[in-house]
Amino acid sequence: MSDNNTIAGWVLFGGIAALGFSIVSGKYFHADSPQRPETMGYEIEGVESSDAGPVEIPMSMMLAKSDVAAGEKVFKKCTACHTVAQGGADGIGPNLYGILGQPHAAKAGFAYSDVLKSIEGNWNFDNMNAWLISPRKYANGTKMTFAGLGKSEDRANVIAYMNANGSNLPFPEPPALDAVDAEAPAAAEEAAAEAAEAEAAEAVAEETVEADTAAAAE
């Protein structure tokens, strides 16, 4: 009879330990809420990537704090192909005096690429920003071989410098700062609350396993 009680006790203890391990491992590995891996092994059609990349600051906000003098220094990267002074000669690229507000292929007599001549509308702050990020992406087939400016600050400064040379268009009004990040504090608080709840649930599970183990040992 004593042997039967001993065996039953060990069986009970084993079952409780297994249950406890299952609870703890489930909490630790989030078995009850499957998550996609941080790095996907291959692309699945119809599933969007969670990596949206860095958020691009609106050019209107960058222009509000742009520096024309700094833009003149950045423009030196362009002088191998362009001039910006009034009446300046064309080079490999057209003279850019007063370019903002003008059609994409505005300079009479310059041999623009067909793709650039096909783009409707005038140069403005936003599409000039897109052009300076990557001319080839903006106009696939352009003759422009410039790789682009990676820093939004540099693009804003050089756009401000170009605008000061013959265009003088008013800068667009930047969005209100409080409207840009209005939901950020609430999202942060929600994430912190979820993390605290998960930590508390894991602690309770661990305490339950310890209590069951102690009871079985008695």
N, C-alpha and C positions, 0 to 999 in steps of 0.2 A: 504493500500500500504506500509505503514511504517512497519507494522507487517511482511509482506512478505519479505521486505528487511532485517529485523532483523533475520528472520528464515534462509534466504539464507546465510547471513553472518556467522551465527553459523555453518551451514552445511559445508560451505567452510573452516571455521577455524578448524572444526573437521577433515575434510579430510586432510588438510595440516599437522595438528598435528600427525595424524596417520601415514602419509607418512614419516614425520621426525623421529618418533619413530622407524619405521621399518628400516630406513637407519642406525640410530645409533645402534640399537640392532644388526643389521646384521654385522656391523663392529666390535662391541664388542664381539659377540659370533662367529665370522668368519663363518656366515651362508653360505656365497658364496664360502667357501673353507673348506668343511668338513674335520675334522681331527680325527684320531683314538684316543681313550682315552689312557692316560699314562699307566694305568693298565687294561689289558684285563680281562673281567669277566670269560671267558673260552677260551680255545684254539680253533682256527678255522683251520681246515686242509688246508694246502697249503699256509697259511699266516705266514710269518716269523716274529719272535719277533724283535722289534726295540731295545731291550736291549741286546747289544752284549757283555756286561760285560767289565771288565777292559782289556786294550790292553796289551798283554804279550810282554815285552821287549826282543828282540833277545838275546839268551844266549851268542852270540859272543860279544855283547856290555857289558854284565855283566862280562864276563871273562876278558875283557880288563882292568877292574878296580877291579878285585878280589884280595883277601888277603889270602894267604896260611895260615898264623898264625891264622886268624879268622876262616878259614876252619877247622883247627885242633880242635878248640873249639867246632864247630858245630858237628864234627865227634864224639865227646864224646857221643852224643845221639845214636850212632851206635855201640859203643863198647860192649854193652850187648850181641851182636850177632856176631860182626865182629872184626877181626884184620886187620891191614893194613901193618904191618912190613914185610920185606922180610923173608920168611921162617916161618911166623907166623902160628899158628895152626888154624884149622877151629873151629868154634863154632857152634851156632845154624845156622849161615850163614857162607858162605865160606870166607877164607882169601881173601882180596881185593888188595893185592900188584900187581901192574901192570895191573889192570883190564881193564883200558881204552885201546882200540885197540885190545882186546881179544874177542873171541866169547862169546855169552851170557851165555853159560854153560861151562866155560873154565877150571874150577878147576877139575882135574882128581880125581875121587874117591868121589866127593861130590854128595849127593843125591838131585840133582835139581828137581824141579817140571817138569812134562811133558810139561806144557805150556811154560816154560822158555826154555827148550831144543828145543822146536819147532820153536822158533824165530830165523830166519836167520840173518846173518850179525854180525858185531862186535859192542861192546860198543863204542859209540862216545859221544861227548859233548851234542849233542841234545837229543839222546835217553836216556842218563843218566839223563838229566834234566827232561825228561818226566817220567822216572822211579821214581825219587825223588819227583815229584809232587804227584804221587799216584801209588805205585807199583801194586795195584789191578786193576787200570784202564789200566795200561800199559800191564799187563799180567794177564788177568782174570783167576783166578785159581791158582795163585802163593801161595806158602807157606808163603811168607813174610807178616807179620802182621803189619808192620810199617805204620802209617797213612800218612806219607809224610811231606815234608817241604813246608810251605805255602809261605815263602818269597823267591823271586828270588835271592836276595842278598846272603841268606844263601846257596842256592843251588849252586850258582856260586862259593862261597868260598870253600864249601866242595868238589866240583868237582876239583877245582884247587889244593886242598890238596891231593886228591886221585891221581891226575895226577902227582904230584910231588913225589909220592911214587911208583916208578917203571915204569911209563908209559912215562912221559916227552914228550908228544905230543905237537906240536906247536898249539897255540890257533888260531882259525879261524879269519880271518880279519873282523872286525866289519863294518857294512854299514856306508857310509858317513852320518853324522848328517844332512847336508843340504838336502840330498835326502829323509830322513825320513819324514820331516815336510815341504816339499817344497810347498805343496798346502794349508797349514794351514792359512797363512796370507790372501790369496785371498778368501778363504771360510769365514773368519771372516769379511772381508770388505763387501762381498756380503750379509751376514746376517745382518750387521749393516745398509746397504742401504735399504734392504727390511723392516726392522723395522721402519726406518725413514719415508719411503713412506707410510706405514700403519698408522703411527701416524698422518702424514699430511692429509691423506684422512679422517681420523676420525674427525680432527679439522675442515675441510671444511664442512663435513656433519653437525656438530654441529652448525657452523655459519649459514648454510643454514636454519636450523630449526628455529634458533633464528630470522633471518630476516623475514621468512615467518610468524612467530607468531606475530611479531611486525606489519607487513603489514596488517594482518587480524584484529588486534586490532584497527588499525586506520580506 
